[in-house]
Amino acid sequence: MPLFRRIVSLICPILLLVPVARAEDWTPLPRHLPPPGIQLDDAQRNEIESALSKLTARLKTFSIRAENADLLPDARIYEKAVRFALLDDEFYSPKDAAVALAEIAEANKRLDYLEHGQHPWATQHGLLVRGYQSAIDGSAQPYGLEIPQGLDLSKPVPLYVWLHGRGDKETDLHFIRGRETHKGQIQPRGAIVLHPFGRQCVGFKFAGEIDVFEAIASVQRRYKIDPDRVVLMGFSMGGAGAWHIGAHYADDFAAVHAGAGFVDVAQYQHLKPAQYPAWYEQKLWGMYDVPDYARNLFNVPTVAYGGEIDPQRASSAIMAQAFADQGHTLVRIVGPRMPHRYDPASLAQIIRLMDDAVKKGRDRFPKQLSLQTRTLRYNHIFWASLTGLKEHWRDSRLDAQAPDDSHIIVTTRNARGLSLRSPWPDAAGDADREIQIRIDGSPISVRLDRLRLGHARFVNSTAGWGLDNSVSALSTQHSNLAQGPMRTTLHKIHGLQGPIDDAFMEPFLVVTPGGRCASAAAQKWMDFELKHFQDRWRQLFRGDLPMKKDTDVTPDDIRRFNLILWGDGNANRLIGQVMNKLPIRWSAGRITVGTKQFDAATHLPLAIYPNPLNPQKYIVLNSGFTFREDSDKTNSLQNPKLPDWAIIDITAAPGAHYPGKVEEAGFFDEGWKLMPFGEVPAGQR
């Protein structure tokens, strides 16, 4: 093992490394993202390793004043960038060695300042790179800023969020260098431009999606940003990101612009039905296919762009049709004779439209709104939320209007529960005043103060809609409207609805087994897959996998994290504690799923489920995120590949699409119970 790797394993301040054995007779899967780079000469590599080792050791013991703790990621981003480049050979030119040394020098320079309680870059104008510590995995993630010279930072200013295009080689090292030296495509006047990293090249999905909001939150902590004048823009992969983030979080932005990109899987990939994947993969296209969320974009000014001869112009055509099908018109701009880029006149027109939206600002309390989703992960718009669905992965809607200060009219599709806040935040009058609400024709009276407090929750029953009095109206277990009330029975709710990949969009902890699996096949598979997950998280999601042995997990860990449990009940004590409380029965000899049984010596369950030790968080059994190397060639395929549960034949070598042979797979129902096998016919979406 090279010296650098030995040093990292001993002193890195960030890694929570747990020794992971290798299944030596299974060949590691070929890597597409990021592609392997060049080999540095020994002198270059030794110089970088020596400088990085000193920086790593310094960060491990670095002491900082509490009031400046939020500034430490501004230095950590450089350490991680160089460390990952060394670990995974992410140097693509001999000149990159000098870039690595320059970034180490910048990290030390910032640490020198912090030791003296100073941070001059925090008030710098022009181009700069800063960082934050992600709540998901504790990693330091970079973002770029463009702050115009002379911009008065003592007053609230607009924020233009620009999502970058695909760059297979644009890892941390190269992203940081680019954002420090090159201006972006837009330079709006009187505003800050934010360039999120988006975890590099995952299409701004999953943790890449959350990165956009964590970066915005970091900028809002550090600068005075007008929260009603934040716009979202992007081109190519960034255009795809703007489409789906804009559609899933429309009420967060004053305007959305999407240039080119993709908006779905099947049409973008030109798939014919005979080429469609397993039925559950098709259903899971509904997590990110933007036409399934088109109605959300009716709530925000949306501008699409495509070059006239750019094949990716099809995305705006698809969305224009989705708008037209529902009686709306999408603003589309076409660049005359343009391939995959902007023409200056079109970009200028787009900026003017964004500027107009910024001047107007976001209306936080519109009197008419539309919500469309296929999952409770995306369940909120302005003052309304869906709190329960009749069935996940079906078209679900909530449309509401407040024609005057005493009435709210709501219509729904596939809704089991919903909640409302007051659309009149400044309404005068008696808090006891009754508001007349009609949901799908059911009349309900609610006091105004209940709406103001966000405790107006409704449930759909055979008798129609009525107030939900199953929990205390004043419960503070979930103060966020989107979260739902404290539950006495299990139901799928926002943040606890699956599929497996959902667990990695919030803080999680990988729990490795302290013992050995009962089955030699299970042990071999787990050794390979856990190492694969560790490498994939670092390479794709640009973070160190947070890991602990089962014997080291604390009650606070159980309270704070989604727990990703590896092994079996023999190897992992936490699996042993929960395995008899799951819908899938798992003993030493067999795995039972409904009416079917599988040999536990040659099969393993992969699943997501509310943690029996803390039902406000998930447990995941034997799985990381589920899209694998086959999906890395195009961001449009980086979608969930497995649903809520799967049974894997572990005697088959893990592949680039699945982690073995999928014997069975499916979703839990809305009460987290198994559905009958024949309920969802194979091949049907």
N, C-alpha and C positions, 0 to 999 in steps of 0.2 A: 504494500500500500504506500503511495507517495506520502512524503512528509506532511504536505498540507492536509490531506484527508485524515491523517492520524491526529494532527493538532485540532482540526475542527471537531472531531469526535470527542475530544477531551475538554475543550475550553469554550466552545461556542456558547454565548450567553442566551441565545434564542432557542436553540433546538432542545426539545425534550426527547432525546433519542432513547429508544429501547432496542436492544440487539434483536435483529430479525434474521433468521436463518434463510439460506437460499435453497430453492429446489433446483439443484444443479443440473438435473437431467432434462429440465424444461428450458428451452431457449428463450431468453428475454425477447419480448415483442419489439420489432423494429420501430424506432421513434420517428415521427414526422414533425412534431412540434416540441420545442424548437428544433430545427435540424442540427445535426452534429456539425461543429465548426472545424477550424483548422487546428493543428497542433502548434503551440508556441515553442520556440526553441528553449533549451534548458535555462539559459541565462535570463530570458524574459520571465519565464514562469517562476523561477526561483526568486527573482526580485519582487514579483507581485505577491507570491506566497509569504515572503518575509514581511513585507509591509502590511499585508492583510492580517497576519497573525498578531502583529503588534496592535493593530486597530481593534481586532476582536477581543484581545485581552484587555485593552483599555475600556471598551464598552462594558465588559463583564463587571468591572469594578468601578465604573464611572458613577460619581455622586453628583446629583443635581438638585437644586432648590425645588421645593414642591411646586412653587408657582411657575416654574419653567419646565416641568416634567413633560408637558405636551409638545415641547420643542425637540425632545430627544429623537423622535422618528425622523426629523430633518437630517440627522446624521446617520441613523441606522439604515436608511434606504441605500446609502452608498456601500456600506459593509455587505448587505445582502446581495446587491447587484454584482459585486466582484466575487463574492463567495460562490454564488450560483454559477457564474461564468466559468469558474475554475472546476467546480464539481461536475458540470455537464458539458464542458467544452463548448462554451457559447462565445468563442472568439471567431470572427469571420474575416478578419484582415490582420496582418501584422501590426497595423496602426492601433488596433484595439488594445494592445498592451499598454500603450501610452495613455489611452482613455481610462483604463483601469487604475493606473497609478495616479492620474489626475483626480479621479473620484475618491480614492483613498485620501489624497491630500486635502480635498474639500471637506471630507468627513472630519478629519483631524482639525482643520481650521475652525469648523463650527463647534467642535468640542472645546477647543481652546477658548473661544468666546464664551461658551456656556459656563466654563469653569470660573469665569470672572463675572457671571451674571449678565452677560451681554448677548445680543442676538440681532446684529445689524441687518441681516437678510430679511428679518420680519417686517421691515419698513421699506424694503427695496422696491424700486419700480423697474420696469422692463421685463426681461425674461428671467425666470428662476424656477427651481424645482424644490418642492417641499414634500413632506410625508406625514402619514398618520399611522397609528397602530390599529390594525383591523380587529374588530370585536370577534370576527369569525374564527380566526386561528392565531391571533396575537402577532401576526407578521407586520413588518413595516412596508407600507405600500406607497409608491411615489405618485405625485401628480405635478403637472406643469401649470405655470401661471404666466399670463401676459397682462402686466399692469401698465397702462399708458403713462408716460412721463407727465408729471403735473397733475395727475388725477388726485383729487382731494379725498384721502382715505379717512378723514374725520367725519364724513357724511355717508349715509347709506347709498350704495351704488348698485346698478344692475349686474347680473352675472350671466354670461353666455357660456354654456357648457358645450364643448365641442368634442365629439367622439371620433377617434382616429380610425383610419382604414386598417385593413389587415396587413400585418407585417410579421411574417414567420420568424424573422431574425431580430425583431425589435424587442428583445428581452430588456430587463431592467437597465442593464449597462448602457444599451443603445438608446432606449427611450429617454433616459435621463440626459445623456449627451445631446440628443436632438432637441429636447425641450429647453436646454440651456443655451443653444446656439442658433436655432432657426425659428422664425416666426411661423405661426399657423396660417390657415387660409383666410381667416377673418380677423379684422381689427376694428371692431365697433368703437365708436367714440363714447367716452365717458363711462366705460364699463370694464370690468375684469373678465378675461377669458380664462376658463378652467379647462385643462386638458386631462381628464381622468386616464389612468393607465388601463383600467378595466381588466386587470389580471392578464394583460397582454393580448391573447389571441383566442378568446373563447366567445367572441361575438357579443360581448357585454351581457352574457347570460350567467345565471347562478351566482357564484361569488363575484364574477365580473360585473353583474348587474348591481349587486350590493355595493361594490367598489364605487360606482358612480355616486351613490347617495352618501357613502361614508366620506368621499372626497368633498362633496358639496358641504356636508356638515362640518368638516375640518375648516374649509374656507369660511364658513359662516361664523365659526368660533373665533377666527383670527382676523377677520375683516368685517367691516360693516356692510352687509349685503341686504338689499331690499328683498324680503322674501316673496313679494308679489311681482318681482321683475326678474325672474330666473327663466331663461329660455334654453331649450335643448336642441342641438343641431349635430349633424354628422353626415359623412359621406362614405359610400362603399360599405365596408363592414360597419363603419360608424353610422351610415345611413340605416342599415338593418337594426343597429342598436337603438337609434333614435325612433325607428318605427315601433319596436316592441316595448322599449321603456316608456316612450310617450303614450302608447296605447294602454299599458298596464298601470301607469301612474299619471294619468292625464291631469289630475287636479293639482299636481305639484308644480306645474309650469305655466308661464304666461303665454307661451307659444312653442310649437314643435316644428322643426324642419328636418325632413329626411331626404337625403340625396342618394339615389340609386339603392344599392343594397338588395336584400331579399326580404320577403314577408311571409314565406311559408316553405314547406318542405316539398310537397308533391309537384307543384307547378314549377318551382325553381329547379328541381332536379329532373324535370320532364319524365316523371315516373308514370308508367301505365299500371293499371290495377294488378296485373300479373307480377309486377315488380315490387308491390307493396310489402313491407315487412310484417312481422307478427301483429295480430290485432291490437295487442296492448301498446305496441310502439305507435301504431296509428292513432290510438286514443290520446297518447301522450304528445302527439304533435299539437294537441290543443293547449299545451302549456305556453308555447311561444308563437304559434301561427297567428299573425296579426289580424287577418280577416275575421277571426273568431272574437276579436276585441274591438272591431271597427267602431262600434257605437260610442265607446269611451272618447274617441277623438272628436266626436261632435261637441264635446265640452270645451275644447281648446282650439284656438286658431292653428291650423295645420297646413303646411306648405310642402308639396312634394316636388322633386326635381329628377329629371333624367335626360341624358344626352340623346339627341335624336337617333344616333346610330349605336347607342350603347345597349347591349342585350339586357342589362340590368334596369333599363327603363321600364321593363315589364312589371316591376314591383309597383310603380305608381299607377300603371294601368289596372292591375289587380285591385289596388285599393280604391281607385276611382270607381270601379264597378261595384265594389262592396259598399261604397257611399251611395252610389246611384240606386242600388237595389233597395235602399232604405230611405230614398227621397232626399238625399243630401248631395251636395256638390263638393268635391275635393279640389282645392286650389292646386293646379299642376302647372309647372313651368318646364318647358322643353328647350334644351340648348341646341340651337340650329346647327346641324351637321357635326355635332359634338360626339366623340366617343366617350370613354369612361372618365370624364372630367367636366369641370364647370367651364362655361365661357364667361368672360368678365361681365357682360351685360346681364346675364341671368343671375349671377351671384350678387351683383349690385341690387337687382330687383328683390332677391330673397332677403338681403340685409335690410332693405327698406321696410319690407313687410314685418320682419322681426322687430325692427326699431319701433314701428307703429304699435305693435302689440306690447312692447315694453312701456311705451308712453301711456298706454291705456291701463296696463297692470292687470294682474289676475283678480278675478272676482271670486272671493272665497265662499260666497253665499249666493250662488245663482238661484233664481226662482224656478229653473227647470234644469233637470239633469238626466243623464242616461248612464247606466252601468251595464256592462256586458262582460261575462267571464265564463270559464269552464272549470274553475277551481277556486276554493276559498283562499288560496294564497293571494289572489288578486280580487278582493271583495269589497273595496271601498271607493267611494267617489264623493267628495265634498261632505255633505251632511247626511249621507245615507250609506248603509252597509248591508250586504247579505251575510247573515250569520249562520245559515244552514241551507244546504241544497238537498233536493230530493234524490239526486244522483250526480256524482262528480263526472266530469268530462262530457257533459251535455251542455248545449247552449243555454245559458242562464242569464236572466235580465232583471233589471229593476229600473223603471222609469218613474220619475216623480216631478211634480210641479206644485208650486205654492201660489195659487192665483190671487190670494189676498192674505191678510195677516191672521186669518182664522181657519184656513182650510189647507190641507195637503192631500193630493190625489196621487196614488201609487198604483202602478200595474207591474206584474211580475211574470216570470217564466221559470219553471223548475226551481222555485224557491220554497224552502221549508221554514226559514226564519229570516227576519230582518230587523234592523234598528235604525232609528232616526234621531237626529239632533234638530234643534230649532234652526230654520233657515232665516230667522229674523233676529240676529244677535243683538241688535239695539232696539228691539221693539219695546215700546213703553206699555204700561198696563199692569194689571193685577196678575201676579204669578199663578193665582188660582184659576185664571181664565181657561175655559175649556177650548181646546183646538179640535176641530172636526177632521178626522182622517178617514179616508176611504181607500182600502187596499183591495184591489181586484173586485170591487163592488161591495166589500164588507165595511159597514160604517163602525168607527171606533172613536170614542172621545178620550182625549188625553189632556191632562193639565199642562199648561205652558211651562211651568218650572220643571216638570219631568223631561220635557224636550230639551230645555236649556242645559240640564245636567247630563244629558245623554243616556238616560235610563229608560227611554221609550223603546221597548223591545217587543216584537210581535212574532207570533207563531202561527203557522198554517196547519189547520186540522181538517178533519172531514166536515166540520161545521163551518169552515171558512176561517178567515183571519181574526185573531183576537190578541189582546195583550198577553205577553208571556209572563206569568206570575209563578213560574216554576222555581225561580231564584229570587233572592231579595232584590228589589228594584234599586237599592242603594249599595249593592255589593261593590266593594273596591278591589276585589281580587284581580280584575282586569279593568284598569281605568281607561284603557284605550278602547274607543268605540269599536274598532275593527277586531278586537280580541274576543269579544263575547264574554258572558258572565261566568262566574265560578260554576263548575259542573258537578252534578252529583252522579251522573252516568256518562259513559263515554259517547261522544259524538264527534264527528269530524268538524273542526272549527278552524278559523284562520290561524295558520302557523302550526296546526296539528291535523293535516289532511293528506299527507303523502304527496308524491311517491317517494321512493328511497332518496332520490337526489335532493329532496327538500331539506333534509337534515343538515346539508352542508351550506345552507344559506344563512345560518345563525350559528352562534358559538357552539363548537362541538369539541369532544375529546375522544380520541381513539384509545380504547382500553384493550391492551394486549394480554394474552394469557400468561399466568405464572407457571402453569403446568403444561403437560402434553395432551394432545387430543387422544381420545380412546382409539380412534382409527388411524392407521398409518397413512391411508389415502387422504384423510382429512388434514393430518399434520403437513403432509407434502403440499397439498393445495393451499393451505393457509400460509405456509412459509413463502410460497411464490406470490400469492395474491396480496399479502400485506406489504411485501417489498415493492410490488408493482404499484400499489396505491400510494406508498410513501414517495416513490419516484415521480409518479404522475402528478401528485399534488404539487410537488416542488416545480416540476417542469411546466405544467399547464397553468396552475393556479398561483404560481409564484410565491409560495409560502412553505414554511416548515410545518410538517404534520404534527399537531400537538398530541403527544402520546404519554400514556402512563400504564404501568402494570396494574392488573386487577387488584393486587394487594395494596396498592398505594392510593387507590381512589378514595376520596374523602366525602363525607356528607355534603360539604360545600360544592364539590364537583358534581354530585348528583343533583343538587339544587340549581346549578348554573348552566350545565351543559347538556346538549344532546350527546348521549353516550353511544359510541360506535364500538360494539362488542365483537371481538374476534375469538374464534375457537369453538369449543363445545362446553357442555356442562361439566365435563371432566377436567378441562383445562382452565376455564375462566370462571371464577367464583361468582361473578355477577350474572353470567348466563345461567349458572346453576340456580341462582335466586329467583330468576324471572321466568324460566322456561316452562314452568307449569301454570303460568298465568297468561299464556298467549293462546290465540286461536289455533295456531299450529302446534300440535303436540309432538314433543321431541324427547325421546328416551334414548337409553344406551343402544337399543337394538333397532328402533324404527322411528321414522318420521311420519306422522299422520296428518293429512290435510283433507278434512271432510271425510269422504268415503274412500280415499286413496292412501296407500301406504308405500313407503320407500325405505330401502335398506340404509340405515344410518351409517354403516361402514363405508358406503360408496356414494352417499349423497349428503348435501348440506342445505339448510334453509337460508335464504337471504330475505330479509324482511325489514320493514319499518313499522313501529307501533308505539303508542304512548307508553312511556316508561312506567311499569307498575310501581317502581320505587318513587316516582315523581311524575304523575300524569300530565304535568304542564310541559314536559319535555319529551323528546323522542328517545327510544333506543333503536339502533340499527344492528342487525345481525350480519356479520361477515360480508360487508360490502362497503366500498367507497362510492364515489359518483359513478354512474353506470355507463356513460359513453366512453368508448375506448378508441384505440388507434385508428380504426377504420373511419371514424368520424372526423378526424383531424384535418383531412384534406380540404374540407369545406366547412365553414362555420354553420352552414344551414343544417348540417347533420349532427351538430353537437347538442343533442336533445336527450332526454331520458330514454334509456333502452329497456329498463325493467320497471314494472309497476310497484305495487305495495309489497308483494312477496313473490318469491320464485324458489323452486327446488332445482338444484344444480347437481348433475352427475359429475362428481369430482374426479372420476377416473379419466375423463377426457381432458386433454391439455387445454388450459385457458387460451382463448384466441383473441383476435383483434376486434371482435364484435361482442362476444359474450365471454364470461369467465369460466366457461365449461359448457356442457350440453344442458340446455334448459329443458327439463322434463315437464314441468308445469309452472305456470305463472298467472297471477291475477291481482285483482284489487280487493281490498276489504270494503264492505258496504259503509253507509253513513254512520253506522253504530260501531264501526271497527270490528265487524264480524265477517266470517267467510261467506262468500256468495256461492251458490250452487255452481258446479262446473259448467252446466249447460246453459247458464243464464246469459253468457256473452258468447255467441257463436264465433268460432275462429274465422278470421278474414273479414269480419264486420267492424266498421269503425263506430 
